[in-house]
């Protein structure tokens, strides 16, 4: 496992981190399997774990807390997220700070997360939705500054709405946040336009999420793909999105080297960008942990392959189903 600096915080975090949404309540999740996968990731050098209160109403946080306790001899970086008060994902332009993150709500959910994790402090607390207009109402920043002074949190970040990387540039330039979490992958290259340059200038860490485009870049989707009732992917991969996603994935197949899988290629594409501090693929099974962590040791993609993949940029706009 290779490590990178986490922005101005100076933390050395693993290039491959761990996204914990799936084990919070997706169909097929099993706590025993999840804990085994988490521990395997630690054994392979992973030290950055991203969860949220919304992942099973604290269930995923509880699993991370167990992992931390089982590895007190190692520094594991904990990252969680505050849910919006109005319970609307993603946020919209009309949402006010008081609708989503009034100061009392911020403190309340940080305390809930600390209880779920059963630890003294959280390394990184993030807003689970974000609107750049909230920069003008600095009550959130004042509240988080006080919680930092109390030692309850150490860094502040935002999780940017799907396909809206521009809606975070103002927050980065404000100097009030330490990290941004944004969708970045072979298809979603648009954070490079405005967001990444701002992060470089302000020394703000970048957490790349959804590296496999919710499964498209695993190469396992087809037009007949379905999921169990209640699974979130049924609402995301509506027919129009499933068809387009499969077509875009199939267009990549001729580019995959014979000694590489599509998921490995997808992760290493992201690693070619030096602005990215860590990638957080969702992982619930040991085989996925092992293959994803191995991508770091394999290094960057060859320049010619990386250049070819850049031509597969897919600019999309939020829709009713994109959530």
N, C-alpha and C positions, 0 to 999 in steps of 0.2 A: 504494500500500500504506500502510495506517495501522499505527501501533505502539502497544503497551501496555507498562506496567511489569510486570516479572516478579517480583511479590511483593517481599519484603525484599531480594532481590538487586539491585534497581534497574536491571536490564538493560532495554533497550528492544527488545522482540521484535516481530516481524511478527504481525499478527492472524491471518494464515494461515501456519501453519508447514507442515512436510512430514513425513508419516508414511512410513517407508521399509520397512515389513514386506513389501509385495508384491514389491519388487524383490530381496528376499533369497532367493527360491526358489519363488515361486508359478509355476504353469504359465503359459507365455507371456511370462515375463520375459526381457528382452534387455538386456545391460549397456550397449550403445551407446545404445539408446533411453533407458534409465534415466539415464545421465549427461547426455544432451541435455536431458531433462526437468528434472533437478536444476539444470543451469546456467540454463535458462530461468527457473526459479523465482527464482534469485539475481538475474537480470537484472530481474525484476519486483518485486524488493524483499524477497523472502522471506529471512529470516536465522536461522530456528530449524529444526533438522533432528533428528528423533527416530528413532533406530535401536535395535538390541539385538544382543547376541552371538547370540541364538537365531535371528535372521533370516538363515538360511543359514549357521549356524556361523561368523559373522564376515564373511560375504560382503557384506552390506549395509553393515557398518562400513567395509569396504575401499572401497566406492564413495563413502562420505561423506568418507573421508580424501582420495581423489583430488579431490573437489570443493573441499575446504578448500585444498589445494595450488594449485589452479587459480584461487583467488580470495584470494590473500594480502593484497590491498589492501582487503579487506572483512572485517568482523567477522561470522563465521558462528558461531552458538551450536550446540555439539554436545551431544547428549543420547543416552546409551545406557543399557542395562539389564543387570543381573547375572541370569543364569538361576538358578533354584533347583537346589540340588545333587541333589535327588531327581527332578528332571526332570518334576515333576507340575504341570500348569497346569489349572485354577487351584489354589491351595492350599486346604486345608480346616482345620477347627477343630482337628483332632488334630495337625496339623503343628507340630513344634517348630522353634526357630531352628536347632538342630543338624541337623535334617533338610534344611533349605532354605538357610540362609545362615550357616554357622559362619564365624568371622572369617577363617580361612585361605582359605576358598573365596571370600569377598568380595574379598580382595586378589588372589588368583590370577586371577579373571576380570576385574578392573579392569586388571590388567597385560596380559591377553590382548587386551582391547578397545583399550588404548593401542597395542599392537603392530599390531593390524588397522587402526586409524585412522592409525597412523604420525604421531602428534602428541604433544606433551609433556604435555598435560593435557586432561581432559574437563570441559566446563562443568557438566554435570549428569549424575550417575550415579543410576540408579533401581533399586529392587528390582522384578523383573519380576512377582512375586506378593507378596501381603502379607496378614498376619494381625495385627490390632491387639494380640493377646496378646503379641506380640514386643516391644512397648514396654517390658515389665517386665524383659526380658533385654537390658540395654544394651551388651552386648559388641559388637553391630553398630555402635552409635553411637560407641563408643570407637575401633573400628578405622577407621571413616570419618573421625573427627576427626583421627587421625594421618595419614591419607592426604591430608587437606586441608592439614595443616601442612606436608607434603612438597610441596605444590603440584601433586599428581597429579589432584585433582578440586577443584571449586570450590563445588558445591552438591549436595544430597542430596534424592532424591525417592522416592516410592512409586507403583507402578502398581496401582490398585485392581481387584480381581476384578470380572468382569462382574456387573452388577445387585446389587452389594453396596457402595454408596457409604457406608453407615454404618460399614463395616469399614475405616476410615481416619481417623475423627474423633478417636480417641484419639491416633493418631500426630501429627495436626495440633496438637492441644492440648498435646502434650508439649513442643513447641518444638524438637524434634530434627530436623525435616525442613523443607526449603525449598520443596518443590513436590509437588503430587499430580497424577497423571494418571488421569482417570476418564471413563467413557462418559457423554456428555451430548449429547442431541439432542432433536428435537421429541417423540419418544416417551419417551425416558429423561430425564425432568425431575426424578427423585427426588434427585439430588445437591443440589438447592436446599433440601431439607428440613433437613438437619443439617450436611452437609459444607461447603457454600459459606459459611454463616454462620460456621463455625469458621475457614475459610480467611481470611475477611475480618478477623476479630478477630485472628488470629495473623500476618497479612500473608504468607500462604503462596500461592504462585503456583498457578494452575489451568491444566492442559493438558487441553483437551477432545478426547477421541479418539472414533473411530467416529461422526463427524458424520452419515454417511449410513446408519447402522444396517446396516453390512456390505453395503450395496448397495440395501437397501429404499428409502431416501430418494433414490435417483437416479431412481426411477420406471421403471426398466428391467426389473424383475422381473415374471415372470408365472408361472402355474401349471405351465408346461412348461419353465421355466428349468433348465438343467443346466450342469455344468462338466466339464472334462477329468478323467480318472481321476487321483487323487492330489491334486486341488485341495481345499484346506481347506474351501471353501464347500459341498462335497458333504456334509460331516459336520455342518455348521451348519444349512443349510437342508434339514433332514429334512422329510418331507411335512407334518407338523403345523405346523412353524415357517414353511415356505414359504407355506402357505395363509393363515395368520394375518397374515404379513408383507405379502402382496399385498393382502389385504383392508384393512389399515390404510393402506397407501400409496394405494390407490384412493380411500379416504375423504378424502384430502387434495386430490385433483385439482381439485374445484370451487373451492378456495381460492387456487389459483395464479394470480396476476395475469397478464394477457396478455403483458406485457413481461418475464416472469420464468420461469426454469425451476425445477423442483422442487429440484435440487441447490443453486441459488443461494438459494432460499427457506430451505432447511435450514441453510446456513451463516450467513445473516443472522439467522435466529432465535437462533442461539447467540451471535452478536455483540451481541445486545440485552442480554445479561447482562454487566454490568460486572465481575463477579468473574472471568470467564474472561480469562486472559492471552493464550492463543494456541490455535488449533484446528489439529489435525494430520491432515487428510484424507490417505488413501493415494493417491499419484499415480504413474503410470508412463508416461503419454502426454502429449505437449505440449498437446493440446487441453484436457485436464483441468487441467493446471497453469494455463493461461491463463484458463480460465473460473473456477476456484476463487479464484485471486488477485484476479480482477476483483470478486469479492464484497465484498472489503474496501473498495474504492473506492466501491461502491454504497451503503455505509453501513447503518444499522440499518433494520429493517423498520418500516413504519408501525404505530402503536400498535394500530389496529383489527385488522390482520392478525395481529400478534403475539398479541393477546388471543384471537383465534379459534383459533390454532394451539395455544395452551396447553390447550385443551379436548381435545386429542388425546394427552394424556399416557397412556402405556401401562405400567403397573407389572407387571414380570415377576419371576419368581424363578428362580434358577439350576436347571438341569436337567442330565441326562447329556450332552445335545448342546450346551449353551450354552458350554461351555469357557471 
